[in-house]
Amino acid sequence: MKVGDLVKWTDIEECYHIACSRLNMPDLTGVRKCGIIVDNNGTNFFVRWENGDLRAQKPTTIEVLSESW
């Protein structure tokens, strides 16, 4: 994975979010289907999600949909 790649949450991350979220917590699975890696610090990838959120993600929580050049 690298800056510019399109990514999404892994299936495991989606399941974890659904199982561990509170009742009043918004469901984020719909807006974590597509995001772009904008930076990394060697540990986390910083992803701009389709709803505008910028979040740090561990490499094990996201998978590549499309690689950048």
C-alpha positions as CSV (number, residue, x, y, z in Angstrom):
1,M,0.0,0.0,0.0
2,K,1.1,3.5,-0.8
3,V,-0.1,7.1,-1.0
4,G,-2.7,7.5,-3.7
5,D,-4.1,3.9,-3.5
6,L,-7.9,3.5,-3.2
7,V,-8.7,1.4,-0.2
8,K,-11.7,0.1,1.8
9,W,-12.2,-1.4,5.3
10,T,-11.5,-5.2,5.4
11,D,-14.4,-7.5,6.0
12,I,-13.1,-8.2,9.5
13,E,-12.9,-4.5,10.3
14,E,-16.5,-4.0,9.1
15,C,-17.7,-6.9,11.3
16,Y,-15.7,-5.6,14.3
17,H,-17.3,-2.2,13.9
18,I,-20.8,-3.7,13.7
19,A,-20.3,-6.0,16.7
20,C,-18.5,-3.5,19.0
21,S,-20.3,-0.3,18.2
22,R,-22.7,1.3,20.7
23,L,-26.4,1.7,19.8
24,N,-26.1,5.5,19.5
25,M,-22.9,5.3,17.4
26,P,-23.4,6.0,13.7
27,D,-22.9,3.1,11.3
28,L,-19.6,3.9,9.4
29,T,-19.6,0.8,7.2
30,G,-21.3,2.6,4.4
31,V,-18.7,5.4,4.2
32,R,-15.7,3.1,4.6
33,K,-16.2,1.4,1.2
34,C,-13.8,3.8,-0.6
35,G,-11.1,6.1,0.5
36,I,-7.7,7.3,-0.7
37,I,-4.4,7.1,1.2
38,V,-3.1,10.6,1.6
39,D,-0.1,10.0,3.9
40,N,1.7,7.4,6.0
41,N,4.1,7.6,8.9
42,G,5.5,4.1,8.7
43,T,3.0,2.7,11.2
44,N,-0.4,4.1,10.1
45,F,-1.9,5.1,6.7
46,F,-3.9,8.3,6.8
47,V,-7.1,7.8,4.7
48,R,-9.5,10.4,3.4
49,W,-12.8,8.6,3.4
50,E,-15.7,9.3,1.0
51,N,-17.6,11.3,3.6
52,G,-14.6,13.6,4.2
53,D,-13.2,12.0,7.4
54,L,-9.5,11.8,7.6
55,R,-8.5,8.8,9.8
56,A,-5.4,6.9,10.7
57,Q,-5.7,3.3,9.8
58,K,-3.5,0.3,10.6
59,P,-2.4,-1.7,7.5
60,T,-4.4,-4.7,8.8
61,T,-7.7,-2.8,8.8
62,I,-7.7,-1.7,5.1
63,E,-7.3,-3.4,1.7
64,V,-6.5,-2.0,-1.7
65,L,-9.2,-1.5,-4.2
66,S,-7.1,0.1,-6.9
67,E,-3.4,0.9,-6.9
68,S,-2.0,4.3,-7.9
69,W,0.9,4.7,-10.3
